[in-house]
């Protein structure tokens, strides 16, 4: 699970954004063994959990620790 917290500007006003997104990491990236709470920059794509699901999952292609 990825947790995102940031401040964004929407219609000229600051907005605090917080969300959690389920994530999938495969292959060599899965072997990096990141610990909970480590800040990362993750790149990838969003897809449905399954064919009939409406839940999103982030499929991570690249991870960099910050």
PyMOL Python script that loads the backbone (N, CA, C, O; Angstrom):
from pymol import cmd

cmd.read_pdbstr("""\
ATOM      1  N   UNK A   1       0.853  -1.176   0.000  1.00  0.00           N
ATOM      2  CA  UNK A   1       0.000   0.000   0.000  1.00  0.00           C
ATOM      3  C   UNK A   1       0.898   1.237   0.000  1.00  0.00           C
ATOM      4  O   UNK A   1       1.804   1.361   0.824  1.00  0.00           O
ATOM      5  N   UNK A   2       0.632   2.142  -0.932  1.00  0.00           N
ATOM      6  CA  UNK A   2       1.338   3.416  -0.978  1.00  0.00           C
ATOM      7  C   UNK A   2       0.479   4.477  -0.320  1.00  0.00           C
ATOM      8  O   UNK A   2      -0.737   4.503  -0.509  1.00  0.00           O
ATOM      9  N   UNK A   3       1.101   5.341   0.443  1.00  0.00           N
ATOM     10  CA  UNK A   3       0.390   6.454   1.071  1.00  0.00           C
ATOM     11  C   UNK A   3       0.931   7.740   0.475  1.00  0.00           C
ATOM     12  O   UNK A   3       2.142   7.960   0.436  1.00  0.00           O
ATOM     13  N   UNK A   4       0.025   8.587   0.011  1.00  0.00           N
ATOM     14  CA  UNK A   4       0.392   9.862  -0.606  1.00  0.00           C
ATOM     15  C   UNK A   4      -0.155  11.002   0.238  1.00  0.00           C
ATOM     16  O   UNK A   4      -1.322  10.990   0.630  1.00  0.00           O
ATOM     17  N   UNK A   5       0.698  11.993   0.520  1.00  0.00           N
ATOM     18  CA  UNK A   5       0.286  13.204   1.229  1.00  0.00           C
ATOM     19  C   UNK A   5       0.961  14.377   0.526  1.00  0.00           C
ATOM     20  O   UNK A   5       2.178  14.379   0.341  1.00  0.00           O
ATOM     21  N   UNK A   6       0.167  15.376   0.136  1.00  0.00           N
ATOM     22  CA  UNK A   6       0.736  16.564  -0.497  1.00  0.00           C
ATOM     23  C   UNK A   6      -0.240  17.726  -0.390  1.00  0.00           C
ATOM     24  O   UNK A   6      -1.387  17.566   0.027  1.00  0.00           O
ATOM     25  N   UNK A   7       0.250  18.903  -0.779  1.00  0.00           N
ATOM     26  CA  UNK A   7      -0.607  20.078  -0.929  1.00  0.00           C
ATOM     27  C   UNK A   7      -0.654  20.411  -2.402  1.00  0.00           C
ATOM     28  O   UNK A   7       0.387  20.503  -3.052  1.00  0.00           O
ATOM     29  N   UNK A   8      -1.841  20.590  -2.933  1.00  0.00           N
ATOM     30  CA  UNK A   8      -2.032  20.905  -4.341  1.00  0.00           C
ATOM     31  C   UNK A   8      -2.827  22.199  -4.452  1.00  0.00           C
ATOM     32  O   UNK A   8      -3.527  22.596  -3.521  1.00  0.00           O
ATOM     33  N   UNK A   9      -2.709  22.843  -5.593  1.00  0.00           N
ATOM     34  CA  UNK A   9      -3.495  24.045  -5.870  1.00  0.00           C
ATOM     35  C   UNK A   9      -4.632  23.646  -6.807  1.00  0.00           C
ATOM     36  O   UNK A   9      -4.409  23.081  -7.878  1.00  0.00           O
ATOM     37  N   UNK A  10      -5.850  23.950  -6.380  1.00  0.00           N
ATOM     38  CA  UNK A  10      -7.027  23.668  -7.197  1.00  0.00           C
ATOM     39  C   UNK A  10      -7.898  24.918  -7.209  1.00  0.00           C
ATOM     40  O   UNK A  10      -8.291  25.418  -6.154  1.00  0.00           O
ATOM     41  N   UNK A  11      -8.199  25.421  -8.406  1.00  0.00           N
ATOM     42  CA  UNK A  11      -8.996  26.639  -8.562  1.00  0.00           C
ATOM     43  C   UNK A  11      -8.416  27.792  -7.740  1.00  0.00           C
ATOM     44  O   UNK A  11      -9.153  28.595  -7.167  1.00  0.00           O
ATOM     45  N   UNK A  12      -7.065  27.858  -7.693  1.00  0.00           N
ATOM     46  CA  UNK A  12      -6.400  28.948  -6.998  1.00  0.00           C
ATOM     47  C   UNK A  12      -6.322  28.811  -5.488  1.00  0.00           C
ATOM     48  O   UNK A  12      -5.831  29.714  -4.811  1.00  0.00           O
ATOM     49  N   UNK A  13      -6.799  27.690  -4.947  1.00  0.00           N
ATOM     50  CA  UNK A  13      -6.779  27.494  -3.495  1.00  0.00           C
ATOM     51  C   UNK A  13      -5.965  26.254  -3.142  1.00  0.00           C
ATOM     52  O   UNK A  13      -5.954  25.267  -3.878  1.00  0.00           O
ATOM     53  N   UNK A  14      -5.269  26.328  -1.971  1.00  0.00           N
ATOM     54  CA  UNK A  14      -4.515  25.170  -1.494  1.00  0.00           C
ATOM     55  C   UNK A  14      -5.468  24.076  -1.042  1.00  0.00           C
ATOM     56  O   UNK A  14      -6.503  24.339  -0.430  1.00  0.00           O
ATOM     57  N   UNK A  15      -5.095  22.849  -1.355  1.00  0.00           N
ATOM     58  CA  UNK A  15      -5.891  21.703  -0.931  1.00  0.00           C
ATOM     59  C   UNK A  15      -4.938  20.620  -0.436  1.00  0.00           C
ATOM     60  O   UNK A  15      -3.988  20.263  -1.134  1.00  0.00           O
ATOM     61  N   UNK A  16      -5.183  20.099   0.754  1.00  0.00           N
ATOM     62  CA  UNK A  16      -4.379  18.993   1.272  1.00  0.00           C
ATOM     63  C   UNK A  16      -4.934  17.700   0.683  1.00  0.00           C
ATOM     64  O   UNK A  16      -6.136  17.442   0.741  1.00  0.00           O
ATOM     65  N   UNK A  17      -4.043  16.897   0.119  1.00  0.00           N
ATOM     66  CA  UNK A  17      -4.436  15.646  -0.520  1.00  0.00           C
ATOM     67  C   UNK A  17      -3.802  14.492   0.240  1.00  0.00           C
ATOM     68  O   UNK A  17      -2.592  14.478   0.467  1.00  0.00           O
ATOM     69  N   UNK A  18      -4.616  13.532   0.628  1.00  0.00           N
ATOM     70  CA  UNK A  18      -4.134  12.313   1.280  1.00  0.00           C
ATOM     71  C   UNK A  18      -4.887  11.136   0.689  1.00  0.00           C
ATOM     72  O   UNK A  18      -6.109  11.185   0.552  1.00  0.00           O
ATOM     73  N   UNK A  19      -4.166  10.076   0.337  1.00  0.00           N
ATOM     74  CA  UNK A  19      -4.835   8.867  -0.145  1.00  0.00           C
ATOM     75  C   UNK A  19      -3.901   7.669   0.008  1.00  0.00           C
ATOM     76  O   UNK A  19      -2.688   7.814   0.156  1.00  0.00           O
ATOM     77  N   UNK A  20      -4.496   6.497  -0.031  1.00  0.00           N
ATOM     78  CA  UNK A  20      -3.748   5.243  -0.029  1.00  0.00           C
ATOM     79  C   UNK A  20      -4.143   4.469  -1.271  1.00  0.00           C
ATOM     80  O   UNK A  20      -5.318   4.410  -1.634  1.00  0.00           O
ATOM     81  N   UNK A  21      -3.146   3.872  -1.924  1.00  0.00           N
ATOM     82  CA  UNK A  21      -3.369   3.129  -3.156  1.00  0.00           C
ATOM     83  C   UNK A  21      -2.675   1.779  -3.029  1.00  0.00           C
ATOM     84  O   UNK A  21      -1.505   1.708  -2.654  1.00  0.00           O
ATOM     85  N   UNK A  22      -3.396   0.716  -3.339  1.00  0.00           N
ATOM     86  CA  UNK A  22      -2.763  -0.596  -3.383  1.00  0.00           C
ATOM     87  C   UNK A  22      -1.755  -0.609  -4.520  1.00  0.00           C
ATOM     88  O   UNK A  22      -1.975   0.015  -5.559  1.00  0.00           O
ATOM     89  N   UNK A  23      -0.645  -1.320  -4.325  1.00  0.00           N
ATOM     90  CA  UNK A  23       0.413  -1.342  -5.331  1.00  0.00           C
ATOM     91  C   UNK A  23       0.910  -2.761  -5.554  1.00  0.00           C
ATOM     92  O   UNK A  23       0.834  -3.616  -4.672  1.00  0.00           O
ATOM     93  N   UNK A  24       1.424  -2.988  -6.770  1.00  0.00           N
ATOM     94  CA  UNK A  24       2.000  -4.271  -7.156  1.00  0.00           C
ATOM     95  C   UNK A  24       3.415  -4.002  -7.659  1.00  0.00           C
ATOM     96  O   UNK A  24       3.630  -3.114  -8.483  1.00  0.00           O
ATOM     97  N   UNK A  25       4.373  -4.772  -7.158  1.00  0.00           N
ATOM     98  CA  UNK A  25       5.760  -4.678  -7.605  1.00  0.00           C
ATOM     99  C   UNK A  25       6.213  -6.086  -7.958  1.00  0.00           C
ATOM    100  O   UNK A  25       6.070  -7.002  -7.148  1.00  0.00           O
ATOM    101  N   UNK A  26       6.758  -6.269  -9.158  1.00  0.00           N
ATOM    102  CA  UNK A  26       7.183  -7.594  -9.606  1.00  0.00           C
ATOM    103  C   UNK A  26       8.665  -7.596  -9.975  1.00  0.00           C
ATOM    104  O   UNK A  26       9.273  -6.538 -10.143  1.00  0.00           O
ATOM    105  N   UNK A  27       9.233  -8.777 -10.099  1.00  0.00           N
ATOM    106  CA  UNK A  27      10.600  -8.926 -10.578  1.00  0.00           C
ATOM    107  C   UNK A  27      11.640  -8.408  -9.609  1.00  0.00           C
ATOM    108  O   UNK A  27      11.477  -8.485  -8.391  1.00  0.00           O
ATOM    109  N   UNK A  28      12.730  -7.869 -10.184  1.00  0.00           N
ATOM    110  CA  UNK A  28      13.862  -7.386  -9.383  1.00  0.00           C
ATOM    111  C   UNK A  28      13.471  -6.274  -8.418  1.00  0.00           C
ATOM    112  O   UNK A  28      14.038  -6.163  -7.331  1.00  0.00           O
ATOM    113  N   UNK A  29      12.498  -5.446  -8.815  1.00  0.00           N
ATOM    114  CA  UNK A  29      12.064  -4.366  -7.919  1.00  0.00           C
ATOM    115  C   UNK A  29      11.490  -4.917  -6.625  1.00  0.00           C
ATOM    116  O   UNK A  29      11.651  -4.312  -5.566  1.00  0.00           O
ATOM    117  N   UNK A  30      10.826  -6.055  -6.703  1.00  0.00           N
ATOM    118  CA  UNK A  30      10.222  -6.655  -5.512  1.00  0.00           C
ATOM    119  C   UNK A  30      11.288  -7.111  -4.525  1.00  0.00           C
ATOM    120  O   UNK A  30      11.014  -7.259  -3.334  1.00  0.00           O
ATOM    121  N   UNK A  31      12.490  -7.331  -5.012  1.00  0.00           N
ATOM    122  CA  UNK A  31      13.572  -7.825  -4.161  1.00  0.00           C
ATOM    123  C   UNK A  31      14.331  -6.704  -3.449  1.00  0.00           C
ATOM    124  O   UNK A  31      15.236  -6.983  -2.661  1.00  0.00           O
ATOM    125  N   UNK A  32      13.981  -5.449  -3.710  1.00  0.00           N
ATOM    126  CA  UNK A  32      14.671  -4.318  -3.071  1.00  0.00           C
ATOM    127  C   UNK A  32      14.461  -4.282  -1.566  1.00  0.00           C
ATOM    128  O   UNK A  32      15.279  -3.710  -0.845  1.00  0.00           O
ATOM    129  N   UNK A  33      13.390  -4.877  -1.080  1.00  0.00           N
ATOM    130  CA  UNK A  33      13.153  -4.970   0.353  1.00  0.00           C
ATOM    131  C   UNK A  33      13.015  -3.639   1.060  1.00  0.00           C
ATOM    132  O   UNK A  33      13.647  -3.429   2.095  1.00  0.00           O
ATOM    133  N   UNK A  34      12.213  -2.740   0.536  1.00  0.00           N
ATOM    134  CA  UNK A  34      11.994  -1.451   1.199  1.00  0.00           C
ATOM    135  C   UNK A  34      11.223  -1.647   2.489  1.00  0.00           C
ATOM    136  O   UNK A  34      10.336  -2.496   2.575  1.00  0.00           O
ATOM    137  N   UNK A  35      11.568  -0.853   3.492  1.00  0.00           N
ATOM    138  CA  UNK A  35      10.883  -0.943   4.776  1.00  0.00           C
ATOM    139  C   UNK A  35       9.711   0.023   4.815  1.00  0.00           C
ATOM    140  O   UNK A  35       9.698   1.035   4.116  1.00  0.00           O
ATOM    141  N   UNK A  36       8.736  -0.302   5.635  1.00  0.00           N
ATOM    142  CA  UNK A  36       7.565   0.546   5.805  1.00  0.00           C
ATOM    143  C   UNK A  36       7.982   1.924   6.298  1.00  0.00           C
ATOM    144  O   UNK A  36       8.830   2.044   7.182  1.00  0.00           O
ATOM    145  N   UNK A  37       7.378   2.965   5.722  1.00  0.00           N
ATOM    146  CA  UNK A  37       7.663   4.329   6.138  1.00  0.00           C
ATOM    147  C   UNK A  37       8.740   5.027   5.336  1.00  0.00           C
ATOM    148  O   UNK A  37       8.939   6.232   5.494  1.00  0.00           O
ATOM    149  N   UNK A  38       9.448   4.296   4.471  1.00  0.00           N
ATOM    150  CA  UNK A  38      10.489   4.894   3.642  1.00  0.00           C
ATOM    151  C   UNK A  38       9.827   5.712   2.534  1.00  0.00           C
ATOM    152  O   UNK A  38       8.903   5.235   1.876  1.00  0.00           O
ATOM    153  N   UNK A  39      10.299   6.941   2.327  1.00  0.00           N
ATOM    154  CA  UNK A  39       9.755   7.770   1.253  1.00  0.00           C
ATOM    155  C   UNK A  39      10.372   7.355  -0.070  1.00  0.00           C
ATOM    156  O   UNK A  39      11.588   7.209  -0.187  1.00  0.00           O
ATOM    157  N   UNK A  40       9.509   7.166  -1.072  1.00  0.00           N
ATOM    158  CA  UNK A  40       9.971   6.743  -2.392  1.00  0.00           C
ATOM    159  C   UNK A  40       9.333   7.610  -3.472  1.00  0.00           C
ATOM    160  O   UNK A  40       8.334   8.292  -3.243  1.00  0.00           O
ATOM    161  N   UNK A  41       9.934   7.564  -4.646  1.00  0.00           N
ATOM    162  CA  UNK A  41       9.333   8.091  -5.859  1.00  0.00           C
ATOM    163  C   UNK A  41       9.035   6.867  -6.704  1.00  0.00           C
ATOM    164  O   UNK A  41       9.954   6.173  -7.139  1.00  0.00           O
ATOM    165  N   UNK A  42       7.766   6.598  -6.939  1.00  0.00           N
ATOM    166  CA  UNK A  42       7.355   5.406  -7.680  1.00  0.00           C
ATOM    167  C   UNK A  42       6.777   5.822  -9.023  1.00  0.00           C
ATOM    168  O   UNK A  42       5.978   6.755  -9.103  1.00  0.00           O
ATOM    169  N   UNK A  43       7.184   5.124 -10.073  1.00  0.00           N
ATOM    170  CA  UNK A  43       6.623   5.346 -11.401  1.00  0.00           C
ATOM    171  C   UNK A  43       6.008   4.049 -11.881  1.00  0.00           C
ATOM    172  O   UNK A  43       6.520   2.963 -11.609  1.00  0.00           O
ATOM    173  N   UNK A  44       4.904   4.173 -12.599  1.00  0.00           N
ATOM    174  CA  UNK A  44       4.229   2.998 -13.119  1.00  0.00           C
ATOM    175  C   UNK A  44       2.919   3.393 -13.763  1.00  0.00           C
ATOM    176  O   UNK A  44       2.801   4.464 -14.360  1.00  0.00           O
ATOM    177  N   UNK A  45       1.931   2.516 -13.638  1.00  0.00           N
ATOM    178  CA  UNK A  45       0.635   2.795 -14.248  1.00  0.00           C
ATOM    179  C   UNK A  45      -0.481   2.286 -13.357  1.00  0.00           C
ATOM    180  O   UNK A  45      -0.274   1.406 -12.521  1.00  0.00           O
ATOM    181  N   UNK A  46      -1.672   2.851 -13.546  1.00  0.00           N
ATOM    182  CA  UNK A  46      -2.864   2.432 -12.813  1.00  0.00           C
ATOM    183  C   UNK A  46      -3.674   1.480 -13.676  1.00  0.00           C
ATOM    184  O   UNK A  46      -3.821   1.688 -14.880  1.00  0.00           O
ATOM    185  N   UNK A  47      -4.195   0.436 -13.050  1.00  0.00           N
ATOM    186  CA  UNK A  47      -5.049  -0.524 -13.747  1.00  0.00           C
ATOM    187  C   UNK A  47      -6.094  -1.046 -12.772  1.00  0.00           C
ATOM    188  O   UNK A  47      -5.938  -0.925 -11.557  1.00  0.00           O
ATOM    189  N   UNK A  48      -7.151  -1.622 -13.309  1.00  0.00           N
ATOM    190  CA  UNK A  48      -8.161  -2.232 -12.450  1.00  0.00           C
ATOM    191  C   UNK A  48      -7.568  -3.472 -11.787  1.00  0.00           C
ATOM    192  O   UNK A  48      -6.728  -4.157 -12.370  1.00  0.00           O
ATOM    193  N   UNK A  49      -8.013  -3.754 -10.563  1.00  0.00           N
ATOM    194  CA  UNK A  49      -7.532  -4.910  -9.812  1.00  0.00           C
ATOM    195  C   UNK A  49      -7.774  -6.212 -10.586  1.00  0.00           C
ATOM    196  O   UNK A  49      -6.926  -7.103 -10.591  1.00  0.00           O
ATOM    197  N   UNK A  50      -8.931  -6.313 -11.236  1.00  0.00           N
ATOM    198  CA  UNK A  50      -9.264  -7.468 -12.068  1.00  0.00           C
ATOM    199  C   UNK A  50     -10.229  -7.004 -13.150  1.00  0.00           C
ATOM    200  O   UNK A  50     -10.642  -5.845 -13.164  1.00  0.00           O
ATOM    201  N   UNK A  51     -10.580  -7.888 -14.033  1.00  0.00           N
ATOM    202  CA  UNK A  51     -11.436  -7.537 -15.171  1.00  0.00           C
ATOM    203  C   UNK A  51     -12.740  -6.875 -14.756  1.00  0.00           C
ATOM    204  O   UNK A  51     -13.164  -5.899 -15.376  1.00  0.00           O
ATOM    205  N   UNK A  52     -13.381  -7.395 -13.715  1.00  0.00           N
ATOM    206  CA  UNK A  52     -14.690  -6.887 -13.302  1.00  0.00           C
ATOM    207  C   UNK A  52     -14.621  -5.899 -12.139  1.00  0.00           C
ATOM    208  O   UNK A  52     -15.650  -5.372 -11.715  1.00  0.00           O
ATOM    209  N   UNK A  53     -13.439  -5.649 -11.628  1.00  0.00           N
ATOM    210  CA  UNK A  53     -13.272  -4.773 -10.468  1.00  0.00           C
ATOM    211  C   UNK A  53     -13.285  -3.304 -10.875  1.00  0.00           C
ATOM    212  O   UNK A  53     -12.944  -2.955 -12.005  1.00  0.00           O
ATOM    213  N   UNK A  54     -13.684  -2.453  -9.939  1.00  0.00           N
ATOM    214  CA  UNK A  54     -13.572  -1.007 -10.144  1.00  0.00           C
ATOM    215  C   UNK A  54     -12.451  -0.426  -9.281  1.00  0.00           C
ATOM    216  O   UNK A  54     -12.196   0.778  -9.330  1.00  0.00           O
ATOM    217  N   UNK A  55     -11.780  -1.268  -8.492  1.00  0.00           N
ATOM    218  CA  UNK A  55     -10.685  -0.811  -7.632  1.00  0.00           C
ATOM    219  C   UNK A  55      -9.404  -0.650  -8.449  1.00  0.00           C
ATOM    220  O   UNK A  55      -9.083  -1.477  -9.302  1.00  0.00           O
ATOM    221  N   UNK A  56      -8.677   0.441  -8.167  1.00  0.00           N
ATOM    222  CA  UNK A  56      -7.420   0.700  -8.855  1.00  0.00           C
ATOM    223  C   UNK A  56      -6.242   0.103  -8.094  1.00  0.00           C
ATOM    224  O   UNK A  56      -6.245   0.037  -6.865  1.00  0.00           O
ATOM    225  N   UNK A  57      -5.242  -0.326  -8.846  1.00  0.00           N
ATOM    226  CA  UNK A  57      -3.976  -0.808  -8.295  1.00  0.00           C
ATOM    227  C   UNK A  57      -2.864  -0.135  -9.096  1.00  0.00           C
ATOM    228  O   UNK A  57      -2.935  -0.067 -10.323  1.00  0.00           O
ATOM    229  N   UNK A  58      -1.839   0.362  -8.405  1.00  0.00           N
ATOM    230  CA  UNK A  58      -0.691   0.925  -9.103  1.00  0.00           C
ATOM    231  C   UNK A  58       0.328  -0.176  -9.355  1.00  0.00           C
ATOM    232  O   UNK A  58       0.782  -0.832  -8.418  1.00  0.00           O
ATOM    233  N   UNK A  59       0.685  -0.376 -10.606  1.00  0.00           N
ATOM    234  CA  UNK A  59       1.719  -1.333 -10.995  1.00  0.00           C
ATOM    235  C   UNK A  59       3.014  -0.538 -11.121  1.00  0.00           C
ATOM    236  O   UNK A  59       3.153   0.299 -12.013  1.00  0.00           O
ATOM    237  N   UNK A  60       3.952  -0.802 -10.229  1.00  0.00           N
ATOM    238  CA  UNK A  60       5.178  -0.004 -10.147  1.00  0.00           C
ATOM    239  C   UNK A  60       6.251  -0.582 -11.062  1.00  0.00           C
ATOM    240  O   UNK A  60       6.572  -1.768 -10.994  1.00  0.00           O
ATOM    241  N   UNK A  61       6.806   0.288 -11.930  1.00  0.00           N
ATOM    242  CA  UNK A  61       7.882  -0.092 -12.850  1.00  0.00           C
ATOM    243  C   UNK A  61       9.249   0.387 -12.383  1.00  0.00           C
ATOM    244  O   UNK A  61      10.273  -0.175 -12.769  1.00  0.00           O
ATOM    245  N   UNK A  62       9.266   1.433 -11.547  1.00  0.00           N
ATOM    246  CA  UNK A  62      10.534   2.002 -11.099  1.00  0.00           C
ATOM    247  C   UNK A  62      10.359   2.599  -9.708  1.00  0.00           C
ATOM    248  O   UNK A  62       9.352   3.248  -9.424  1.00  0.00           O
ATOM    249  N   UNK A  63      11.341   2.379  -8.849  1.00  0.00           N
ATOM    250  CA  UNK A  63      11.311   2.914  -7.484  1.00  0.00           C
ATOM    251  C   UNK A  63      12.645   3.589  -7.198  1.00  0.00           C
ATOM    252  O   UNK A  63      13.712   3.036  -7.464  1.00  0.00           O
ATOM    253  N   UNK A  64      12.559   4.795  -6.652  1.00  0.00           N
ATOM    254  CA  UNK A  64      13.759   5.497  -6.180  1.00  0.00           C
ATOM    255  C   UNK A  64      13.493   5.944  -4.752  1.00  0.00           C
ATOM    256  O   UNK A  64      12.436   6.505  -4.461  1.00  0.00           O
ATOM    257  N   UNK A  65      14.448   5.698  -3.859  1.00  0.00           N
ATOM    258  CA  UNK A  65      14.298   6.192  -2.487  1.00  0.00           C
ATOM    259  C   UNK A  65      14.651   7.672  -2.470  1.00  0.00           C
ATOM    260  O   UNK A  65      15.477   8.140  -3.254  1.00  0.00           O
ATOM    261  N   UNK A  66      14.010   8.395  -1.563  1.00  0.00           N
ATOM    262  CA  UNK A  66      14.215   9.851  -1.500  1.00  0.00           C
ATOM    263  C   UNK A  66      15.037  10.215  -0.280  1.00  0.00           C
ATOM    264  O   UNK A  66      15.316  11.392  -0.053  1.00  0.00           O
TER     265      UNK A  66
END
""", "prot")
cmd.dss("prot")
cmd.show_as("cartoon", "prot")
cmd.util.cbc("prot")
cmd.orient("prot")
